[in-house]
């Protein structure tokens, strides 16, 4: 089965992060663009296997501030929850 791949780069805002995930992983229209909704979609609505590759994380950290740590923690938790999801940092 092919892996659904989402490659994030040039992420500087929370809106940009949500925009890219929504576009590349075909999130449902009801996605609420917050951490709780992100958890719900990634753990139950995105068909696996899939991976998120986040390139340029150092630059993203500067733009996202405190949201950066929350997003990374959530993606790590999703990876622990789902055997068919991989989070790759670059």
ABEGO torsion letter per residue (X at the ends): XBBBBBBBBGBABAAAAAAAAAAAAGBBAABAGBAAAAAAAAAAABBOBBBBBBBGAAAAAAAAEAAAAAAAAAAAAAAAABAABBBBBX
